[in-house]
Amino acid sequence: MSDTHGRHPPPDAVPARPWGPGDGRRPVVWTWPATDPPALWVWSDGRPRRATVLAKQVWESGATYYQVAVDLHGDTTTRIMLYQWPQPGLQVAHRSQFEPSAGEREEHRGDMPRRDF
């Protein structure tokens, strides 16, 4: 199947497994303000699905991963997924006007405060 320009769509994005202790030190996690998060096109079932970026993780190995909220099948069920960047099944959909932050203190994080119960 090809698009209107005769090109084939990219392959579906390949999800990544979550970080684990065997991957080295905990990743550095970057977030953006909830008012303007970046977004990615995540290819799933042969179609692009717009995904809101929740966080960027940089692992000790130097690999970059994006945690996103995405409706993978067009059925309005949003899933939280992790993808390694770059890969053919991911494309930039929107760049935030804000720089991400990776502060340890809640007031320095770019998103809503996290509560551990």
N, C-alpha and C positions, 0 to 999 in steps of 0.2 A: 504494500500500500504506500502511495506517495502523496505528498501534499500538493497544493496547486502549482508549485514551481517545479515539479518533477523530482524533488528530493525525497528521500525516505526519512521518516521521523526517527529521532534518536531512539536507542533502546530504552526500556523502562529503567528507572533509577534502581540501584541495588542498595537496600537498607544495610546499615552497619550494626554490629553488635555493640552493646553499651561498654563503656570503659570498665575494666576490672583491675584488681591489685597486680595482676601479672603484666599489666601494661606500663608499669612504672609509677611515678608520682601522679597524684590526681591532676587531671587536666586543668588548665587555666580556662575559666568560663567567662565569656563576654556576653553582655546583654545590652539591649537598646531600650530607650523609653517606649512604653506601651503605646504612646500616641503616634509613633512613626517607626514601626519595626520594618526591617527589610523583608523582602519576599523572594521566593524562588519558584520557578516552574519545575515541578517534579513530574516527569513522564511516568504514567501508570496506565496500564491497559491500552497502551498505544496512543494516549492523549496527554496533553499537558494539563496539570492540575496546579492551581496557584496555592502556594504554601507560605504561611506566615512563619518567619524565623523567630524562634523563641530564645535561642542561645547559639553561640559559636563556641566550640571547644577546641583547644589546641593541646594535643597530647604531648607527653614527654618526647616521643619519637619525632615530633614536628608535624605530624599529620593533623589536618584540619577537618572538623566534623561540624555539621549544622543540625541542630534539633529543631524540628518544624512541626507545625500543626497543619494537617492536610487531609482533604477528602480524597482518598485514593481511587475510589470507584464511582464517584459522581452520585452517591446515594445519601449525601448529607451527613454521613458519619465521619466525624473528624477524629483522626488518629494522631498520636504524637510519635514521630519517627525520627531516626538518626541516620544521616547520610554522610559519607566521606566526600570531601570536596577536593579537587574537581572530579567529575565523571560525566560522560556524555548525556546521561539522563537528567541532569540538573542544569538549569540556566537561570541567570539573574532576571527577576521580574520587576523588582523595585529596590532602589538603593535608599537607605534612610538618609535624611538630611543631618542626622546626629551621628557622632562617633560613639562606638560602643564603650562600655566601661566594664572593668573587672575588679572593682573594689571589694575588699573583704567585709567592710561595714555596709549594712543595708542602705544607708543614705547615699552611698557611693555607687550603688548598682543602678543599672539603667532600667530596671523593671520594678514591679511591685515588690514590697518586702516579702521575704519568705518566712513562713512560720513553721517551726518544728514542734509537733505535738507529741 
